[in-house]
Amino acid sequence: MNNQEKIDMLLAQMQEIQAEVSRLQSESNQTEMSGSVLGNINPNKENKTSENSSRPNQSTVNKSKQLSMQEKSERAARGSRTITQNEPLVMFVGPASCGKSMVLMSLVEYIDKLSNPDYTIAPNEYYILHDPQYKTNCEAFMKTLEFNTNATSCKIPLDKTVNEILIDVKKGSKNGQSLRCYSMLEAPGEDFFDIGDPGKPYKAYIKKIIQNAPCPIYFVMLLDLHTPNNNFHDPNDTVRLAYERRLIEIINDGYKRTRGDKVILLYNKFDEHDSAISDAAAMRQLFKTYYKKITDTDALHYKVLGERLYPQFEKLPYISGEYYDHTDDEGNTYEVYDTTDRVTRTVEDLWKKLK
């Protein structure tokens, strides 16, 4: 099977997975609207099944009630996220379409290719329980990762098929079990910051994670400038300014120096900066023109043990891939990417900061 046939097969699989995600989401919405799929049987009232009223068999009522309680329990657990680990949690922070999924993909793809054979990548299946959609997200991510790590070109970007996933990075083993050394969380951009409603608070589950997680949290914050359909390249754009305030809010809410937390400010899509200036000038401009409040000691000052926070932050450029349109033999055009040497250098720099 040649590379083109592999791409076509993966794209077909991804379309099937995306359709499955949509179906599961639709079923979930219908269940929420209609209540229990077992019906609304009330054991304290008569259930009319014919022209004559008759009380259902008590054992049937108890069984239905038991199943209904189990379903309610699973539904409650379905929306909860579980972080109980001691190993560092890498959290990618940014609005929708800013490239968080591809930062994760490019990073784990790089780790998966490291010469050390002990590194393995696997989705954390216990992060969200009793949720078929989450399981489908895990399947889609791993299929794409497998294809991309084996491809030399025409790699497939992640799209909205995978909107939330926790990935475990494991190294070595003990008693036959792989040992986790990191986890990496990619959550929907709207849960951090909704470009359409900038004043909406970020999601409660994120605040719960960053405030209560027992493990160090490495906040990888994407300083979005080049995402289509936003105006973040305007230094005075009100939505961009609101996003900057949100990043500071998340840091103030969750950053704990004593826990071992880190903050990495990532200039993603760095290759799209103004070609008239150098890379070094583009990095300087990012904080001189756009994200001035993050570097302002009046905004992030003396937060932990009387120390300024900003000097402890890492600042990195990042490129997840060199993107271009690819047309197959049937005339269909879709976006693919390659991992160039320049891309690899930025991925290596991020991995070094996380290790």
C-alpha positions in Angstrom: 0.0 0.0 0.0 1.5 3.3 -1.1 1.4 6.6 1.0 -1.5 8.0 -1.0 -3.6 4.9 -0.3 -2.7 5.1 3.4 -3.8 8.7 3.5 -7.1 7.9 1.8 -7.8 5.0 4.2 -7.0 7.1 7.2 -9.2 10.0 6.0 -12.1 7.5 5.5 -11.6 6.2 9.0 -11.5 9.7 10.4 -14.7 10.5 8.6 -16.4 7.4 10.1 -15.1 8.4 13.6 -16.4 11.9 13.2 -19.8 10.6 12.2 -19.7 8.3 15.2 -18.9 11.3 17.5 -21.8 13.3 16.0 -24.1 10.3 16.5 -23.1 9.8 20.1 -23.5 13.6 20.8 -27.0 13.5 19.3 -28.0 10.5 21.4 -26.6 12.2 24.5 -28.6 15.3 23.8 -31.8 13.3 23.2 -31.3 11.4 26.4 -30.8 14.6 28.4 -34.0 16.0 27.0 -36.2 12.9 27.5 -34.8 11.7 30.8 -34.1 8.1 31.5 -34.2 5.8 28.5 -36.2 3.4 30.7 -39.1 5.8 31.0 -40.4 7.6 34.0 -41.8 4.8 36.1 -42.9 6.0 39.5 -43.4 3.1 42.0 -45.7 5.3 44.1 -48.3 5.7 41.3 -50.3 3.3 39.2 -49.0 2.6 35.7 -51.8 2.3 33.2 -50.9 -0.2 30.5 -54.4 -0.8 29.2 -57.9 0.4 29.7 -57.9 -1.2 33.2 -55.5 0.3 35.7 -52.9 -2.2 37.0 -50.0 -1.9 39.3 -46.8 -3.2 37.9 -45.0 -6.2 39.5 -42.9 -4.9 42.5 -39.8 -6.7 41.4 -40.1 -5.1 38.0 -40.4 -1.7 39.6 -37.4 -2.2 41.8 -35.3 -3.4 38.9 -36.3 -0.4 36.8 -35.6 1.9 39.7 -32.2 0.3 40.2 -31.2 0.6 36.6 -32.4 4.2 36.5 -30.2 5.0 39.5 -27.2 3.3 37.9 -27.8 5.3 34.7 -28.0 8.5 36.7 -24.8 7.6 38.4 -23.0 7.0 35.1 -24.4 10.2 33.6 -23.1 12.1 36.6 -19.7 10.5 36.3 -19.7 11.1 32.5 -19.1 14.8 32.9 -16.5 14.6 35.6 -12.8 14.6 35.0 -10.4 12.6 37.2 -6.8 13.8 37.9 -5.3 11.8 40.7 -1.7 11.4 39.5 1.5 12.6 41.0 3.4 13.0 37.7 3.3 16.4 36.0 0.2 17.4 34.0 0.9 19.4 30.8 -2.2 21.6 30.1 -2.5 23.3 26.7 -4.3 26.6 27.2 -5.8 28.6 24.3 -9.0 29.5 22.4 -10.6 27.4 19.7 -8.6 26.9 16.5 -5.4 28.3 17.9 -3.5 25.0 17.4 -3.6 23.3 20.8 -4.4 19.9 19.2 -1.6 20.1 16.8 0.9 21.2 19.5 0.0 18.0 21.4 0.1 15.9 18.2 3.5 17.2 17.1 4.9 16.8 20.6 3.8 13.2 21.2 4.8 12.3 17.6 8.3 13.6 18.4 8.4 11.7 21.8 7.2 8.6 20.0 10.1 8.8 17.7 12.8 9.3 20.3 15.7 6.9 20.2 14.8 5.7 23.8 12.5 2.8 23.1 11.0 3.0 26.6 8.7 5.9 25.7 5.1 5.0 24.9 2.1 7.1 24.2 -1.4 6.0 25.3 -4.7 7.8 26.0 -5.8 7.9 29.7 -9.1 5.9 29.5 -10.0 6.8 33.1 -10.0 10.6 32.6 -13.7 10.7 31.7 -15.7 7.6 32.6 -18.9 6.1 31.0 -18.6 8.4 28.0 -18.5 6.7 24.6 -17.6 9.9 22.9 -14.4 10.2 24.9 -13.5 6.6 24.0 -14.0 7.6 20.3 -11.8 10.6 20.8 -9.1 8.4 22.1 -9.4 6.0 19.2 -9.3 8.8 16.6 -6.2 10.3 18.2 -4.2 7.1 18.3 -5.1 6.2 14.7 -3.8 9.6 13.6 -0.7 9.4 15.7 0.1 5.9 14.4 -0.2 7.1 10.8 1.8 10.3 11.4 4.7 8.6 13.2 5.1 6.2 10.3 4.7 8.8 7.5 7.6 10.8 6.1 5.3 13.4 4.4 1.6 14.2 3.9 0.7 13.8 7.6 -2.9 14.3 8.7 -3.6 17.2 11.1 -6.0 16.7 14.0 -9.4 18.4 13.5 -12.4 18.9 15.6 -13.0 15.2 15.7 -10.8 15.1 18.9 -12.0 17.9 21.1 -10.8 16.6 24.5 -8.3 14.0 25.4 -5.8 13.2 28.2 -2.6 11.5 26.9 -0.2 9.6 29.1 3.5 9.6 28.3 5.1 6.4 29.8 8.7 5.3 30.1 10.0 2.1 31.5 8.1 -0.5 33.5 7.7 -2.0 36.9 6.2 -5.4 37.7 5.1 -5.6 34.0 3.3 -2.2 34.1 4.4 0.9 32.2 5.3 3.8 34.3 3.7 7.2 33.6 6.0 10.2 33.6 3.7 12.9 32.2 0.1 13.4 31.2 -0.9 16.0 28.5 -4.4 17.5 28.5 -6.1 19.0 25.4 -9.5 20.5 26.2 -11.9 22.5 24.0 -10.7 26.0 23.4 -14.1 27.4 24.3 -13.7 25.9 27.8 -10.8 28.3 28.3 -11.9 31.3 26.4 -14.9 31.8 24.1 -14.0 34.3 21.3 -17.7 34.8 20.7 -18.4 35.6 24.3 -15.1 36.9 25.9 -16.8 37.7 29.2 -17.9 34.1 29.8 -16.0 32.5 32.7 -13.8 29.5 31.9 -15.2 26.1 32.8 -15.5 25.0 36.4 -13.8 21.7 35.7 -10.6 23.5 34.5 -10.6 25.6 37.6 -11.0 22.5 39.8 -8.1 20.7 38.1 -5.7 23.7 38.3 -6.6 24.4 41.9 -6.9 20.9 43.3 -4.6 18.6 41.3 -2.0 16.9 43.5 0.6 17.0 40.7 2.7 19.8 39.2 0.9 21.6 36.3 2.8 22.9 33.4 0.7 25.6 31.8 1.5 25.8 28.0 -0.2 29.0 27.0 -0.7 29.7 23.3 -0.3 33.4 22.5 -2.5 33.3 19.5 -1.9 35.9 16.8 -2.3 34.1 13.4 -5.5 32.1 13.8 -8.0 32.8 11.0 -11.3 34.4 11.9 -10.0 36.4 14.8 -8.4 39.9 15.0 -5.7 39.1 17.5 -3.0 40.6 15.3 -4.5 44.0 16.3 -2.8 45.1 19.5 -5.9 47.0 20.6 -8.5 44.4 19.7 -10.9 44.1 22.7 -11.2 40.3 22.3 -7.5 39.9 22.3 -7.1 42.0 25.4 -9.8 40.0 27.1 -7.9 36.8 26.2 -4.7 38.2 27.7 -6.7 39.0 30.9 -8.0 35.4 30.9 -4.5 34.0 30.8 -3.5 36.1 33.8 -6.7 35.0 35.5 -5.9 31.3 35.0 -2.3 31.9 36.3 -3.5 33.7 39.4 -6.2 31.0 40.0 -4.0 28.0 39.5 -0.3 28.6 39.6 1.4 27.1 42.6 5.1 27.5 42.9 5.3 25.1 45.9 3.6 22.4 43.7 6.3 22.7 41.1 4.2 24.4 38.5 5.6 26.0 35.3 4.3 28.5 32.8 5.4 28.3 29.2 4.3 31.2 26.9 4.2 29.7 23.4 4.2 31.8 20.3 2.5 29.2 18.1 2.4 29.4 14.3 5.6 31.3 14.6 6.4 30.7 10.9 3.5 33.1 10.0 5.0 36.2 11.5 5.9 39.2 9.4 8.6 38.1 7.0 10.1 41.6 7.0 11.4 41.1 10.6 13.7 38.5 12.1 12.7 35.7 14.3 14.3 37.4 17.3 12.4 40.7 16.5 9.1 38.8 16.2 9.6 37.3 19.7 10.4 40.7 21.1 7.4 42.3 19.4 5.1 39.6 20.9 5.6 41.0 24.4 6.3 44.6 23.5 3.3 45.1 21.3 0.7 42.4 22.1 1.1 40.7 25.5 2.4 43.5 27.6 0.3 42.8 30.7 1.7 39.3 31.1 5.2 40.8 31.4 3.9 43.7 33.6 4.9 43.1 37.2 1.9 45.1 38.2 -0.3 42.4 36.7 1.6 39.4 37.9 3.5 40.6 40.9 4.5 39.1 44.3 2.0 36.3 43.8 3.9 33.6 45.5 6.1 34.1 48.6 6.7 37.7 47.7 8.4 36.8 44.4 7.7 38.1 40.9 6.2 35.5 38.7 7.0 36.6 35.2 10.8 36.1 35.3 10.1 32.4 36.0 8.1 32.0 32.8 9.6 30.4 29.7 9.0 32.0 26.3 9.2 29.8 23.2 8.4 30.0 19.5 6.6 27.0 18.1 5.8 25.5 14.8 3.7 22.2 14.7 4.2 21.6 11.0 4.6 23.0 7.5 1.1 22.9 6.1 0.0 22.8 2.5 -2.9 21.5 0.4 -2.7 18.1 -1.1 -4.8 16.9 -4.1 -5.4 13.2 -4.5 -5.9 11.2 -7.7 -9.6 11.9 -7.7 -9.2 15.7 -7.5 -10.1 16.0 -3.7 -8.0 18.6 -1.9 -7.3 18.5 1.8 -4.7 20.0 4.2 -1.7 18.0 5.2 1.6 18.8 6.9 5.2 17.8 7.0 7.7 17.9 9.9 10.7 19.9 8.7 14.0 20.5 10.5 12.8 23.9 11.6 9.6 22.3 13.1 11.6 19.7 14.9 13.9 22.3 16.5 10.9 24.1 18.1 9.4 20.8 19.3 12.7 19.8 20.8 12.9 23.1 22.6 9.4 22.6 24.2 10.1 19.0 25.2 13.4 20.1 26.9 11.4 22.7 28.9 8.9 20.1 30.0 11.4 17.4 31.0 
